[in-house]
Structures are given as C-alpha cells and as structure tokens.
Amino acid sequence: MEISLQWLDGRTLLTLTQRGVPPGDVERGFTEGWNEFLDGLVARIQTRPAT
C-alpha cells in the first residue's frame, strides 16, 4: 500500500496504490471499498464546522 499526497493548484491530490491484489472481482471489491471510504471521508470533511 502506498499513499501519496501532493499539493496541486491549491488542492491536495491523493494517490493510493495497492499492489498484489488479484485481478477481477477481488480487485473491483478493493476499488469499490476504497472509493466508498474516501467519499465518506470527503463528505465528513466538507460538513465539519470551520475552526
């Protein structure tokens, strides 16, 4: 698992790379799981009150 954060045009680009996952249904499951997790994280960040 490799996670990279890069500042780009005033925003943060997150790149997540996971190696060794078998192709097919398992790979799709991992991709869908990470997408759901990251979507939830973004939703929480966007609804947090400003400090």
mmCIF entry with sequence, helices, sheets and N, C-alpha, C, O atoms, coordinates in Angstrom:
data_MODEL
# 
_entry.id   MODEL 
# 
_entity.id                         1 
_entity.type                       polymer 
_entity.pdbx_number_of_molecules   1 
# 
_entity_poly.entity_id                      1 
_entity_poly.type                           'polypeptide(L)' 
_entity_poly.nstd_linkage                   no 
_entity_poly.nstd_monomer                   no 
_entity_poly.pdbx_seq_one_letter_code       MEISLQWLDGRTLLTLTQRGVPPGDVERGFTEGWNEFLDGLVARIQTRPAT 
_entity_poly.pdbx_seq_one_letter_code_can   MEISLQWLDGRTLLTLTQRGVPPGDVERGFTEGWNEFLDGLVARIQTRPAT 
_entity_poly.pdbx_strand_id                 A 
# 
loop_
_entity_poly_seq.entity_id 
_entity_poly_seq.num 
_entity_poly_seq.mon_id 
_entity_poly_seq.hetero 
1 1  MET n 
1 2  GLU n 
1 3  ILE n 
1 4  SER n 
1 5  LEU n 
1 6  GLN n 
1 7  TRP n 
1 8  LEU n 
1 9  ASP n 
1 10 GLY n 
1 11 ARG n 
1 12 THR n 
1 13 LEU n 
1 14 LEU n 
1 15 THR n 
1 16 LEU n 
1 17 THR n 
1 18 GLN n 
1 19 ARG n 
1 20 GLY n 
1 21 VAL n 
1 22 PRO n 
1 23 PRO n 
1 24 GLY n 
1 25 ASP n 
1 26 VAL n 
1 27 GLU n 
1 28 ARG n 
1 29 GLY n 
1 30 PHE n 
1 31 THR n 
1 32 GLU n 
1 33 GLY n 
1 34 TRP n 
1 35 ASN n 
1 36 GLU n 
1 37 PHE n 
1 38 LEU n 
1 39 ASP n 
1 40 GLY n 
1 41 LEU n 
1 42 VAL n 
1 43 ALA n 
1 44 ARG n 
1 45 ILE n 
1 46 GLN n 
1 47 THR n 
1 48 ARG n 
1 49 PRO n 
1 50 ALA n 
1 51 THR n 
# 
_struct_asym.id          A 
_struct_asym.entity_id   1 
# 
_struct_conf.conf_type_id            HELX_P 
_struct_conf.id                      HELX_P1 
_struct_conf.pdbx_PDB_helix_id       AA1 
_struct_conf.beg_label_comp_id       ASP 
_struct_conf.beg_label_asym_id       A 
_struct_conf.beg_label_seq_id        25 
_struct_conf.pdbx_beg_PDB_ins_code   ? 
_struct_conf.end_label_comp_id       THR 
_struct_conf.end_label_asym_id       A 
_struct_conf.end_label_seq_id        47 
_struct_conf.pdbx_end_PDB_ins_code   ? 
_struct_conf.beg_auth_comp_id        ASP 
_struct_conf.beg_auth_asym_id        A 
_struct_conf.beg_auth_seq_id         25 
_struct_conf.end_auth_comp_id        THR 
_struct_conf.end_auth_asym_id        A 
_struct_conf.end_auth_seq_id         47 
_struct_conf.pdbx_PDB_helix_class    1 
_struct_conf.details                 ? 
_struct_conf.pdbx_PDB_helix_length   23 
# 
_struct_conf_type.id          HELX_P 
_struct_conf_type.criteria    ? 
_struct_conf_type.reference   ? 
# 
_struct_sheet.id               AA1 
_struct_sheet.type             ? 
_struct_sheet.number_strands   2 
_struct_sheet.details          ? 
# 
_struct_sheet_order.sheet_id     AA1 
_struct_sheet_order.range_id_1   1 
_struct_sheet_order.range_id_2   2 
_struct_sheet_order.offset       ? 
_struct_sheet_order.sense        anti-parallel 
# 
loop_
_struct_sheet_range.sheet_id 
_struct_sheet_range.id 
_struct_sheet_range.beg_label_comp_id 
_struct_sheet_range.beg_label_asym_id 
_struct_sheet_range.beg_label_seq_id 
_struct_sheet_range.pdbx_beg_PDB_ins_code 
_struct_sheet_range.end_label_comp_id 
_struct_sheet_range.end_label_asym_id 
_struct_sheet_range.end_label_seq_id 
_struct_sheet_range.pdbx_end_PDB_ins_code 
_struct_sheet_range.beg_auth_comp_id 
_struct_sheet_range.beg_auth_asym_id 
_struct_sheet_range.beg_auth_seq_id 
_struct_sheet_range.end_auth_comp_id 
_struct_sheet_range.end_auth_asym_id 
_struct_sheet_range.end_auth_seq_id 
AA1 1 GLU A 2  ? LEU A 8  ? GLU A 2  LEU A 8  
AA1 2 ARG A 11 ? THR A 17 ? ARG A 11 THR A 17 
# 
loop_
_atom_site.group_PDB 
_atom_site.id 
_atom_site.type_symbol 
_atom_site.label_atom_id 
_atom_site.label_alt_id 
_atom_site.label_comp_id 
_atom_site.label_asym_id 
_atom_site.label_entity_id 
_atom_site.label_seq_id 
_atom_site.pdbx_PDB_ins_code 
_atom_site.Cartn_x 
_atom_site.Cartn_y 
_atom_site.Cartn_z 
_atom_site.occupancy 
_atom_site.B_iso_or_equiv 
_atom_site.pdbx_formal_charge 
_atom_site.auth_seq_id 
_atom_site.auth_comp_id 
_atom_site.auth_asym_id 
_atom_site.auth_atom_id 
_atom_site.pdbx_PDB_model_num 
ATOM 1   N N  . MET A 1 1  ? 0.850   -1.159  0.000   1.00 0.00 ? 1  MET A N  1 
ATOM 2   C CA . MET A 1 1  ? 0.000   0.000   0.000   1.00 0.00 ? 1  MET A CA 1 
ATOM 3   C C  . MET A 1 1  ? 0.897   1.224   0.000   1.00 0.00 ? 1  MET A C  1 
ATOM 4   O O  . MET A 1 1  ? 1.807   1.339   0.822   1.00 0.00 ? 1  MET A O  1 
ATOM 5   N N  . GLU A 1 2  ? 0.639   2.130   -0.919  1.00 0.00 ? 2  GLU A N  1 
ATOM 6   C CA . GLU A 1 2  ? 1.389   3.381   -0.991  1.00 0.00 ? 2  GLU A CA 1 
ATOM 7   C C  . GLU A 1 2  ? 0.386   4.517   -1.122  1.00 0.00 ? 2  GLU A C  1 
ATOM 8   O O  . GLU A 1 2  ? -0.498  4.482   -1.977  1.00 0.00 ? 2  GLU A O  1 
ATOM 9   N N  . ILE A 1 3  ? 0.531   5.520   -0.270  1.00 0.00 ? 3  ILE A N  1 
ATOM 10  C CA . ILE A 1 3  ? -0.321  6.698   -0.316  1.00 0.00 ? 3  ILE A CA 1 
ATOM 11  C C  . ILE A 1 3  ? 0.564   7.906   -0.527  1.00 0.00 ? 3  ILE A C  1 
ATOM 12  O O  . ILE A 1 3  ? 1.546   8.109   0.187   1.00 0.00 ? 3  ILE A O  1 
ATOM 13  N N  . SER A 1 4  ? 0.204   8.707   -1.517  1.00 0.00 ? 4  SER A N  1 
ATOM 14  C CA . SER A 1 4  ? 0.963   9.904   -1.837  1.00 0.00 ? 4  SER A CA 1 
ATOM 15  C C  . SER A 1 4  ? 0.021   11.101  -1.783  1.00 0.00 ? 4  SER A C  1 
ATOM 16  O O  . SER A 1 4  ? -1.085  11.052  -2.320  1.00 0.00 ? 4  SER A O  1 
ATOM 17  N N  . LEU A 1 5  ? 0.463   12.176  -1.135  1.00 0.00 ? 5  LEU A N  1 
ATOM 18  C CA . LEU A 1 5  ? -0.286  13.430  -1.099  1.00 0.00 ? 5  LEU A CA 1 
ATOM 19  C C  . LEU A 1 5  ? 0.561   14.489  -1.788  1.00 0.00 ? 5  LEU A C  1 
ATOM 20  O O  . LEU A 1 5  ? 1.747   14.637  -1.496  1.00 0.00 ? 5  LEU A O  1 
ATOM 21  N N  . GLN A 1 6  ? -0.058  15.225  -2.704  1.00 0.00 ? 6  GLN A N  1 
ATOM 22  C CA . GLN A 1 6  ? 0.673   16.237  -3.464  1.00 0.00 ? 6  GLN A CA 1 
ATOM 23  C C  . GLN A 1 6  ? -0.172  17.508  -3.535  1.00 0.00 ? 6  GLN A C  1 
ATOM 24  O O  . GLN A 1 6  ? -1.353  17.454  -3.879  1.00 0.00 ? 6  GLN A O  1 
ATOM 25  N N  . TRP A 1 7  ? 0.431   18.644  -3.212  1.00 0.00 ? 7  TRP A N  1 
ATOM 26  C CA . TRP A 1 7  ? -0.232  19.937  -3.308  1.00 0.00 ? 7  TRP A CA 1 
ATOM 27  C C  . TRP A 1 7  ? -0.251  20.325  -4.783  1.00 0.00 ? 7  TRP A C  1 
ATOM 28  O O  . TRP A 1 7  ? 0.803   20.377  -5.417  1.00 0.00 ? 7  TRP A O  1 
ATOM 29  N N  . LEU A 1 8  ? -1.433  20.599  -5.340  1.00 0.00 ? 8  LEU A N  1 
ATOM 30  C CA . LEU A 1 8  ? -1.559  20.867  -6.765  1.00 0.00 ? 8  LEU A CA 1 
ATOM 31  C C  . LEU A 1 8  ? -2.639  21.915  -6.992  1.00 0.00 ? 8  LEU A C  1 
ATOM 32  O O  . LEU A 1 8  ? -3.820  21.664  -6.753  1.00 0.00 ? 8  LEU A O  1 
ATOM 33  N N  . ASP A 1 9  ? -2.231  23.081  -7.450  1.00 0.00 ? 9  ASP A N  1 
ATOM 34  C CA . ASP A 1 9  ? -3.175  24.162  -7.757  1.00 0.00 ? 9  ASP A CA 1 
ATOM 35  C C  . ASP A 1 9  ? -4.105  24.487  -6.590  1.00 0.00 ? 9  ASP A C  1 
ATOM 36  O O  . ASP A 1 9  ? -5.305  24.678  -6.787  1.00 0.00 ? 9  ASP A O  1 
ATOM 37  N N  . GLY A 1 10 ? -3.560  24.549  -5.390  1.00 0.00 ? 10 GLY A N  1 
ATOM 38  C CA . GLY A 1 10 ? -4.350  24.913  -4.219  1.00 0.00 ? 10 GLY A CA 1 
ATOM 39  C C  . GLY A 1 10 ? -5.203  23.789  -3.661  1.00 0.00 ? 10 GLY A C  1 
ATOM 40  O O  . GLY A 1 10 ? -6.034  24.019  -2.783  1.00 0.00 ? 10 GLY A O  1 
ATOM 41  N N  . ARG A 1 11 ? -5.009  22.595  -4.151  1.00 0.00 ? 11 ARG A N  1 
ATOM 42  C CA . ARG A 1 11 ? -5.775  21.436  -3.669  1.00 0.00 ? 11 ARG A CA 1 
ATOM 43  C C  . ARG A 1 11 ? -4.804  20.298  -3.362  1.00 0.00 ? 11 ARG A C  1 
ATOM 44  O O  . ARG A 1 11 ? -3.629  20.358  -3.726  1.00 0.00 ? 11 ARG A O  1 
ATOM 45  N N  . THR A 1 12 ? -5.294  19.287  -2.706  1.00 0.00 ? 12 THR A N  1 
ATOM 46  C CA . THR A 1 12 ? -4.462  18.129  -2.388  1.00 0.00 ? 12 THR A CA 1 
ATOM 47  C C  . THR A 1 12 ? -4.855  16.960  -3.286  1.00 0.00 ? 12 THR A C  1 
ATOM 48  O O  . THR A 1 12 ? -6.018  16.556  -3.320  1.00 0.00 ? 12 THR A O  1 
ATOM 49  N N  . LEU A 1 13 ? -3.884  16.425  -4.005  1.00 0.00 ? 13 LEU A N  1 
ATOM 50  C CA . LEU A 1 13 ? -4.091  15.241  -4.832  1.00 0.00 ? 13 LEU A CA 1 
ATOM 51  C C  . LEU A 1 13 ? -3.647  14.028  -4.023  1.00 0.00 ? 13 LEU A C  1 
ATOM 52  O O  . LEU A 1 13 ? -2.497  13.955  -3.590  1.00 0.00 ? 13 LEU A O  1 
ATOM 53  N N  . LEU A 1 14 ? -4.555  13.077  -3.821  1.00 0.00 ? 14 LEU A N  1 
ATOM 54  C CA . LEU A 1 14 ? -4.239  11.850  -3.106  1.00 0.00 ? 14 LEU A CA 1 
ATOM 55  C C  . LEU A 1 14 ? -4.141  10.732  -4.133  1.00 0.00 ? 14 LEU A C  1 
ATOM 56  O O  . LEU A 1 14 ? -5.064  10.517  -4.918  1.00 0.00 ? 14 LEU A O  1 
ATOM 57  N N  . THR A 1 15 ? -3.023  10.023  -4.125  1.00 0.00 ? 15 THR A N  1 
ATOM 58  C CA . THR A 1 15 ? -2.843  8.864   -4.991  1.00 0.00 ? 15 THR A CA 1 
ATOM 59  C C  . THR A 1 15 ? -2.638  7.651   -4.099  1.00 0.00 ? 15 THR A C  1 
ATOM 60  O O  . THR A 1 15 ? -1.726  7.622   -3.272  1.00 0.00 ? 15 THR A O  1 
ATOM 61  N N  . LEU A 1 16 ? -3.491  6.652   -4.272  1.00 0.00 ? 16 LEU A N  1 
ATOM 62  C CA . LEU A 1 16 ? -3.428  5.438   -3.473  1.00 0.00 ? 16 LEU A CA 1 
ATOM 63  C C  . LEU A 1 16 ? -3.099  4.286   -4.422  1.00 0.00 ? 16 LEU A C  1 
ATOM 64  O O  . LEU A 1 16 ? -3.812  4.060   -5.400  1.00 0.00 ? 16 LEU A O  1 
ATOM 65  N N  . THR A 1 17 ? -2.028  3.564   -4.134  1.00 0.00 ? 17 THR A N  1 
ATOM 66  C CA . THR A 1 17 ? -1.614  2.437   -4.964  1.00 0.00 ? 17 THR A CA 1 
ATOM 67  C C  . THR A 1 17 ? -1.535  1.195   -4.089  1.00 0.00 ? 17 THR A C  1 
ATOM 68  O O  . THR A 1 17 ? -0.841  1.182   -3.072  1.00 0.00 ? 17 THR A O  1 
ATOM 69  N N  . GLN A 1 18 ? -2.250  0.159   -4.492  1.00 0.00 ? 18 GLN A N  1 
ATOM 70  C CA . GLN A 1 18 ? -2.219  -1.106  -3.750  1.00 0.00 ? 18 GLN A CA 1 
ATOM 71  C C  . GLN A 1 18 ? -1.795  -2.190  -4.714  1.00 0.00 ? 18 GLN A C  1 
ATOM 72  O O  . GLN A 1 18 ? -2.459  -2.438  -5.720  1.00 0.00 ? 18 GLN A O  1 
ATOM 73  N N  . ARG A 1 19 ? -0.684  -2.836  -4.403  1.00 0.00 ? 19 ARG A N  1 
ATOM 74  C CA . ARG A 1 19 ? -0.148  -3.876  -5.274  1.00 0.00 ? 19 ARG A CA 1 
ATOM 75  C C  . ARG A 1 19 ? -0.458  -5.265  -4.710  1.00 0.00 ? 19 ARG A C  1 
ATOM 76  O O  . ARG A 1 19 ? -0.697  -5.432  -3.514  1.00 0.00 ? 19 ARG A O  1 
ATOM 77  N N  . GLY A 1 20 ? -0.447  -6.230  -5.586  1.00 0.00 ? 20 GLY A N  1 
ATOM 78  C CA . GLY A 1 20 ? -0.605  -7.611  -5.157  1.00 0.00 ? 20 GLY A CA 1 
ATOM 79  C C  . GLY A 1 20 ? -2.047  -8.069  -5.029  1.00 0.00 ? 20 GLY A C  1 
ATOM 80  O O  . GLY A 1 20 ? -2.305  -9.155  -4.511  1.00 0.00 ? 20 GLY A O  1 
ATOM 81  N N  . VAL A 1 21 ? -2.988  -7.260  -5.490  1.00 0.00 ? 21 VAL A N  1 
ATOM 82  C CA . VAL A 1 21 ? -4.393  -7.647  -5.430  1.00 0.00 ? 21 VAL A CA 1 
ATOM 83  C C  . VAL A 1 21 ? -4.722  -8.399  -6.715  1.00 0.00 ? 21 VAL A C  1 
ATOM 84  O O  . VAL A 1 21 ? -4.459  -7.894  -7.806  1.00 0.00 ? 21 VAL A O  1 
ATOM 85  N N  . PRO A 1 22 ? -5.295  -9.597  -6.604  1.00 0.00 ? 22 PRO A N  1 
ATOM 86  C CA . PRO A 1 22 ? -5.613  -10.346 -7.818  1.00 0.00 ? 22 PRO A CA 1 
ATOM 87  C C  . PRO A 1 22 ? -6.663  -9.618  -8.669  1.00 0.00 ? 22 PRO A C  1 
ATOM 88  O O  . PRO A 1 22 ? -7.589  -9.011  -8.131  1.00 0.00 ? 22 PRO A O  1 
ATOM 89  N N  . PRO A 1 23 ? -6.516  -9.680  -9.987  1.00 0.00 ? 23 PRO A N  1 
ATOM 90  C CA . PRO A 1 23 ? -7.476  -9.004  -10.857 1.00 0.00 ? 23 PRO A CA 1 
ATOM 91  C C  . PRO A 1 23 ? -8.855  -9.654  -10.784 1.00 0.00 ? 23 PRO A C  1 
ATOM 92  O O  . PRO A 1 23 ? -9.007  -10.773 -10.292 1.00 0.00 ? 23 PRO A O  1 
ATOM 93  N N  . GLY A 1 24 ? -9.844  -8.938  -11.276 1.00 0.00 ? 24 GLY A N  1 
ATOM 94  C CA . GLY A 1 24 ? -11.196 -9.486  -11.318 1.00 0.00 ? 24 GLY A CA 1 
ATOM 95  C C  . GLY A 1 24 ? -12.040 -8.964  -10.172 1.00 0.00 ? 24 GLY A C  1 
ATOM 96  O O  . GLY A 1 24 ? -11.949 -7.795  -9.797  1.00 0.00 ? 24 GLY A O  1 
ATOM 97  N N  . ASP A 1 25 ? -12.866 -9.846  -9.619  1.00 0.00 ? 25 ASP A N  1 
ATOM 98  C CA . ASP A 1 25 ? -13.813 -9.454  -8.577  1.00 0.00 ? 25 ASP A CA 1 
ATOM 99  C C  . ASP A 1 25 ? -13.119 -8.927  -7.325  1.00 0.00 ? 25 ASP A C  1 
ATOM 100 O O  . ASP A 1 25 ? -13.600 -7.980  -6.703  1.00 0.00 ? 25 ASP A O  1 
ATOM 101 N N  . VAL A 1 26 ? -12.006 -9.525  -6.955  1.00 0.00 ? 26 VAL A N  1 
ATOM 102 C CA . VAL A 1 26 ? -11.293 -9.076  -5.749  1.00 0.00 ? 26 VAL A CA 1 
ATOM 103 C C  . VAL A 1 26 ? -10.787 -7.652  -5.952  1.00 0.00 ? 26 VAL A C  1 
ATOM 104 O O  . VAL A 1 26 ? -10.937 -6.803  -5.074  1.00 0.00 ? 26 VAL A O  1 
ATOM 105 N N  . GLU A 1 27 ? -10.197 -7.397  -7.095  1.00 0.00 ? 27 GLU A N  1 
ATOM 106 C CA . GLU A 1 27 ? -9.693  -6.056  -7.395  1.00 0.00 ? 27 GLU A CA 1 
ATOM 107 C C  . GLU A 1 27 ? -10.841 -5.040  -7.402  1.00 0.00 ? 27 GLU A C  1 
ATOM 108 O O  . GLU A 1 27 ? -10.705 -3.950  -6.847  1.00 0.00 ? 27 GLU A O  1 
ATOM 109 N N  . ARG A 1 28 ? -11.958 -5.390  -8.024  1.00 0.00 ? 28 ARG A N  1 
ATOM 110 C CA . ARG A 1 28 ? -13.122 -4.497  -8.045  1.00 0.00 ? 28 ARG A CA 1 
ATOM 111 C C  . ARG A 1 28 ? -13.626 -4.228  -6.635  1.00 0.00 ? 28 ARG A C  1 
ATOM 112 O O  . ARG A 1 28 ? -14.009 -3.103  -6.313  1.00 0.00 ? 28 ARG A O  1 
ATOM 113 N N  . GLY A 1 29 ? -13.628 -5.251  -5.800  1.00 0.00 ? 29 GLY A N  1 
ATOM 114 C CA . GLY A 1 29 ? -14.062 -5.082  -4.412  1.00 0.00 ? 29 GLY A CA 1 
ATOM 115 C C  . GLY A 1 29 ? -13.169 -4.103  -3.652  1.00 0.00 ? 29 GLY A C  1 
ATOM 116 O O  . GLY A 1 29 ? -13.661 -3.248  -2.916  1.00 0.00 ? 29 GLY A O  1 
ATOM 117 N N  . PHE A 1 30 ? -11.876 -4.233  -3.831  1.00 0.00 ? 30 PHE A N  1 
ATOM 118 C CA . PHE A 1 30 ? -10.941 -3.309  -3.181  1.00 0.00 ? 30 PHE A CA 1 
ATOM 119 C C  . PHE A 1 30 ? -11.166 -1.889  -3.681  1.00 0.00 ? 30 PHE A C  1 
ATOM 120 O O  . PHE A 1 30 ? -11.214 -0.946  -2.892  1.00 0.00 ? 30 PHE A O  1 
ATOM 121 N N  . THR A 1 31 ? -11.304 -1.742  -4.995  1.00 0.00 ? 31 THR A N  1 
ATOM 122 C CA . THR A 1 31 ? -11.507 -0.418  -5.587  1.00 0.00 ? 31 THR A CA 1 
ATOM 123 C C  . THR A 1 31 ? -12.798 0.214   -5.070  1.00 0.00 ? 31 THR A C  1 
ATOM 124 O O  . THR A 1 31 ? -12.805 1.379   -4.673  1.00 0.00 ? 31 THR A O  1 
ATOM 125 N N  . GLU A 1 32 ? -13.874 -0.543  -5.075  1.00 0.00 ? 32 GLU A N  1 
ATOM 126 C CA . GLU A 1 32 ? -15.157 -0.015  -4.587  1.00 0.00 ? 32 GLU A CA 1 
ATOM 127 C C  . GLU A 1 32 ? -15.077 0.338   -3.104  1.00 0.00 ? 32 GLU A C  1 
ATOM 128 O O  . GLU A 1 32 ? -15.609 1.363   -2.678  1.00 0.00 ? 32 GLU A O  1 
ATOM 129 N N  . GLY A 1 33 ? -14.421 -0.499  -2.329  1.00 0.00 ? 33 GLY A N  1 
ATOM 130 C CA . GLY A 1 33 ? -14.282 -0.240  -0.892  1.00 0.00 ? 33 GLY A CA 1 
ATOM 131 C C  . GLY A 1 33 ? -13.508 1.034   -0.611  1.00 0.00 ? 33 GLY A C  1 
ATOM 132 O O  . GLY A 1 33 ? -13.918 1.843   0.222   1.00 0.00 ? 33 GLY A O  1 
ATOM 133 N N  . TRP A 1 34 ? -12.385 1.217   -1.304  1.00 0.00 ? 34 TRP A N  1 
ATOM 134 C CA . TRP A 1 34 ? -11.600 2.443   -1.109  1.00 0.00 ? 34 TRP A CA 1 
ATOM 135 C C  . TRP A 1 34 ? -12.366 3.671   -1.578  1.00 0.00 ? 34 TRP A C  1 
ATOM 136 O O  . TRP A 1 34 ? -12.328 4.715   -0.926  1.00 0.00 ? 34 TRP A O  1 
ATOM 137 N N  . ASN A 1 35 ? -13.065 3.552   -2.708  1.00 0.00 ? 35 ASN A N  1 
ATOM 138 C CA . ASN A 1 35 ? -13.851 4.689   -3.206  1.00 0.00 ? 35 ASN A CA 1 
ATOM 139 C C  . ASN A 1 35 ? -14.930 5.087   -2.199  1.00 0.00 ? 35 ASN A C  1 
ATOM 140 O O  . ASN A 1 35 ? -15.126 6.276   -1.946  1.00 0.00 ? 35 ASN A O  1 
ATOM 141 N N  . GLU A 1 36 ? -15.624 4.118   -1.627  1.00 0.00 ? 36 GLU A N  1 
ATOM 142 C CA . GLU A 1 36 ? -16.650 4.418   -0.624  1.00 0.00 ? 36 GLU A CA 1 
ATOM 143 C C  . GLU A 1 36 ? -16.036 5.066   0.614   1.00 0.00 ? 36 GLU A C  1 
ATOM 144 O O  . GLU A 1 36 ? -16.576 6.034   1.148   1.00 0.00 ? 36 GLU A O  1 
ATOM 145 N N  . PHE A 1 37 ? -14.910 4.528   1.066   1.00 0.00 ? 37 PHE A N  1 
ATOM 146 C CA . PHE A 1 37 ? -14.241 5.096   2.234   1.00 0.00 ? 37 PHE A CA 1 
ATOM 147 C C  . PHE A 1 37 ? -13.830 6.541   1.984   1.00 0.00 ? 37 PHE A C  1 
ATOM 148 O O  . PHE A 1 37 ? -14.085 7.413   2.814   1.00 0.00 ? 37 PHE A O  1 
ATOM 149 N N  . LEU A 1 38 ? -13.195 6.797   0.845   1.00 0.00 ? 38 LEU A N  1 
ATOM 150 C CA . LEU A 1 38 ? -12.714 8.146   0.540   1.00 0.00 ? 38 LEU A CA 1 
ATOM 151 C C  . LEU A 1 38 ? -13.873 9.117   0.315   1.00 0.00 ? 38 LEU A C  1 
ATOM 152 O O  . LEU A 1 38 ? -13.793 10.275  0.725   1.00 0.00 ? 38 LEU A O  1 
ATOM 153 N N  . ASP A 1 39 ? -14.951 8.658   -0.333  1.00 0.00 ? 39 ASP A N  1 
ATOM 154 C CA . ASP A 1 39 ? -16.135 9.510   -0.490  1.00 0.00 ? 39 ASP A CA 1 
ATOM 155 C C  . ASP A 1 39 ? -16.713 9.891   0.866   1.00 0.00 ? 39 ASP A C  1 
ATOM 156 O O  . ASP A 1 39 ? -17.107 11.039  1.073   1.00 0.00 ? 39 ASP A O  1 
ATOM 157 N N  . GLY A 1 40 ? -16.764 8.937   1.791   1.00 0.00 ? 40 GLY A N  1 
ATOM 158 C CA . GLY A 1 40 ? -17.256 9.220   3.137   1.00 0.00 ? 40 GLY A CA 1 
ATOM 159 C C  . GLY A 1 40 ? -16.360 10.193  3.879   1.00 0.00 ? 40 GLY A C  1 
ATOM 160 O O  . GLY A 1 40 ? -16.848 11.074  4.586   1.00 0.00 ? 40 GLY A O  1 
ATOM 161 N N  . LEU A 1 41 ? -15.060 10.042  3.725   1.00 0.00 ? 41 LEU A N  1 
ATOM 162 C CA . LEU A 1 41 ? -14.107 10.940  4.367   1.00 0.00 ? 41 LEU A CA 1 
ATOM 163 C C  . LEU A 1 41 ? -14.284 12.366  3.843   1.00 0.00 ? 41 LEU A C  1 
ATOM 164 O O  . LEU A 1 41 ? -14.308 13.315  4.626   1.00 0.00 ? 41 LEU A O  1 
ATOM 165 N N  . VAL A 1 42 ? -14.407 12.518  2.539   1.00 0.00 ? 42 VAL A N  1 
ATOM 166 C CA . VAL A 1 42 ? -14.607 13.843  1.952   1.00 0.00 ? 42 VAL A CA 1 
ATOM 167 C C  . VAL A 1 42 ? -15.916 14.447  2.449   1.00 0.00 ? 42 VAL A C  1 
ATOM 168 O O  . VAL A 1 42 ? -15.958 15.633  2.776   1.00 0.00 ? 42 VAL A O  1 
ATOM 169 N N  . ALA A 1 43 ? -16.972 13.666  2.512   1.00 0.00 ? 43 ALA A N  1 
ATOM 170 C CA . ALA A 1 43 ? -18.266 14.170  2.987   1.00 0.00 ? 43 ALA A CA 1 
ATOM 171 C C  . ALA A 1 43 ? -18.158 14.669  4.421   1.00 0.00 ? 43 ALA A C  1 
ATOM 172 O O  . ALA A 1 43 ? -18.725 15.708  4.759   1.00 0.00 ? 43 ALA A O  1 
ATOM 173 N N  . ARG A 1 44 ? -17.437 13.939  5.266   1.00 0.00 ? 44 ARG A N  1 
ATOM 174 C CA . ARG A 1 44 ? -17.263 14.372  6.659   1.00 0.00 ? 44 ARG A CA 1 
ATOM 175 C C  . ARG A 1 44 ? -16.466 15.659  6.744   1.00 0.00 ? 44 ARG A C  1 
ATOM 176 O O  . ARG A 1 44 ? -16.798 16.547  7.528   1.00 0.00 ? 44 ARG A O  1 
ATOM 177 N N  . ILE A 1 45 ? -15.419 15.766  5.945   1.00 0.00 ? 45 ILE A N  1 
ATOM 178 C CA . ILE A 1 45 ? -14.592 16.972  5.958   1.00 0.00 ? 45 ILE A CA 1 
ATOM 179 C C  . ILE A 1 45 ? -15.411 18.181  5.495   1.00 0.00 ? 45 ILE A C  1 
ATOM 180 O O  . ILE A 1 45 ? -15.299 19.265  6.068   1.00 0.00 ? 45 ILE A O  1 
ATOM 181 N N  . GLN A 1 46 ? -16.226 17.995  4.469   1.00 0.00 ? 46 GLN A N  1 
ATOM 182 C CA . GLN A 1 46 ? -16.995 19.099  3.911   1.00 0.00 ? 46 GLN A CA 1 
ATOM 183 C C  . GLN A 1 46 ? -18.098 19.577  4.856   1.00 0.00 ? 46 GLN A C  1 
ATOM 184 O O  . GLN A 1 46 ? -18.515 20.732  4.776   1.00 0.00 ? 46 GLN A O  1 
ATOM 185 N N  . THR A 1 47 ? -18.574 18.707  5.749   1.00 0.00 ? 47 THR A N  1 
ATOM 186 C CA . THR A 1 47 ? -19.661 19.097  6.643   1.00 0.00 ? 47 THR A CA 1 
ATOM 187 C C  . THR A 1 47 ? -19.166 19.534  8.009   1.00 0.00 ? 47 THR A C  1 
ATOM 188 O O  . THR A 1 47 ? -19.972 19.914  8.858   1.00 0.00 ? 47 THR A O  1 
ATOM 189 N N  . ARG A 1 48 ? -17.862 19.491  8.243   1.00 0.00 ? 48 ARG A N  1 
ATOM 190 C CA . ARG A 1 48 ? -17.306 19.932  9.527   1.00 0.00 ? 48 ARG A CA 1 
ATOM 191 C C  . ARG A 1 48 ? -17.404 21.437  9.650   1.00 0.00 ? 48 ARG A C  1 
ATOM 192 O O  . ARG A 1 48 ? -17.168 22.156  8.680   1.00 0.00 ? 48 ARG A O  1 
ATOM 193 N N  . PRO A 1 49 ? -17.748 21.923  10.831  1.00 0.00 ? 49 PRO A N  1 
ATOM 194 C CA . PRO A 1 49 ? -17.748 23.373  11.017  1.00 0.00 ? 49 PRO A CA 1 
ATOM 195 C C  . PRO A 1 49 ? -16.327 23.927  10.932  1.00 0.00 ? 49 PRO A C  1 
ATOM 196 O O  . PRO A 1 49 ? -15.373 23.277  11.362  1.00 0.00 ? 49 PRO A O  1 
ATOM 197 N N  . ALA A 1 50 ? -16.196 25.098  10.391  1.00 0.00 ? 50 ALA A N  1 
ATOM 198 C CA . ALA A 1 50 ? -14.879 25.749  10.283  1.00 0.00 ? 50 ALA A CA 1 
ATOM 199 C C  . ALA A 1 50 ? -14.374 26.088  11.683  1.00 0.00 ? 50 ALA A C  1 
ATOM 200 O O  . ALA A 1 50 ? -15.141 26.488  12.560  1.00 0.00 ? 50 ALA A O  1 
ATOM 201 N N  . THR A 1 51 ? -13.070 25.919  11.870  1.00 0.00 ? 51 THR A N  1 
ATOM 202 C CA . THR A 1 51 ? -12.480 26.237  13.184  1.00 0.00 ? 51 THR A CA 1 
ATOM 203 C C  . THR A 1 51 ? -11.672 27.489  13.110  1.00 0.00 ? 51 THR A C  1 
ATOM 204 O O  . THR A 1 51 ? -11.100 27.915  14.114  1.00 0.00 ? 51 THR A O  1 
# 
